[in-house]
Amino acid sequence: MTDKIEIAAAEALSALDAYMSGVKVSDEEKALYAHVTTAGCFAAAAYDAHIPKSGGEAHALIRSFLVALIDPLHADLDYLRIDPASGEAARAEKEASAAPTWEGRADA
């Protein structure tokens, strides 16, 4: 398990550094950069939102970063959004777009 985490982190860091260096990057690297940057923004927001600064802010930063890497639409991140209701709306939209269509099925 640790090997997988280290490999994923190395790929994310590589994509971040490549994108920021200005070299031409692949679409996959751009997507990874955007994903990691989004998670980083949630982490920074969690750190800022945690008051008082008494040690819990580090946990908030790390937890929000990891949650955002897994799913940037996760409800646990809603308190960090400019409009907390936008998370629920985005999740509903994603769910609706992923809903199976019954057209063309013999049993529909």
N, C-alpha and C positions, 0 to 999 in steps of 0.2 A: 504494500500500500504506500509506504513512504517513497519508494522509487517512482510511482505514478505521480505523486504530488510534486516531487522534485522535477520530474520531466515537464509536467504541465507548467510549473512556475518558471522553469528555464525558457520554455517556449513563449510564455507571456512576457517575460522580461525582454527576450530577444525582439519580439514584435514591437514592444513599447520603445525600446532603444532605436530600432531601425526606423520606425515612423518618426520619432523625434529628431533623428539625424538628418532627415531630408532625403534619404536615398529612396529609390523607387521600391515600393513594397507591393506584395501580391494582395489580391482581394481578401484572401484568408488572413493575412497579417493585419490588414486594415480592420477586419471584423474583430480579430482578437484584441487589437489595440483599443478599439471602441468599447469592447466588453470590459477589459481591465480598467480603462479610464472611468467608465461608469461606476464600477465597483469602488474605485478610489474616491470618486466624488461622494458616494454614499458614506464611505469611511470618514472622510473629512467632515461631512455634515454631522455624523454621529458623534464625533469627537467634540465638535463645537456645541452640539445640543446638550451634552452631558454636563450638568451642573449639580453640585459643585465639582470642581476638578480635584478629586480625592483618590484617584486610582481607577475608578470605574470607567473613566473615559477611554482608557486603553482597551478594556474589554468591549465597550460599545463600538470602538473603531474596528477592532479585529473581527467581531461578530458580524457587523454590518458589511464589511468587505467580503467575508466568506459567503454570507447569505446572498449578496448581490452577484457574486461570481456564479452561484448556483442558479439563482432566478431573480433578476433585477425587478420583477413585478411582484415579488413576495410581499404579503401583507405586513410582515414585520418591519418593512422599510417605509411604510406609508407615513409615519410620523416625521420622516426626513424630507418628504416631498414638499414643494412649495404649496401645492394643493393636495392634501392627503387623500381627498376623494378621487383624484386622478388615477391612483393605483388601482382602486376597485373598478373604475371604469375601463382601464386598460386590460385588467384581468378578464372582465366580462367580454370585452371585444375579442380578446385572444381565444377565449373559450368558444365564443360564437363562430369564429372563423375556422376553428378546428373541429367543429361539430360535423359528424358524418352526414353525407347526403345519401338519401335513399333512392335517388334516381337510378334507374338502370338495374336495380336488384329485382330478381324474379319474385321474391317474396314481399315486395313493397306494395 
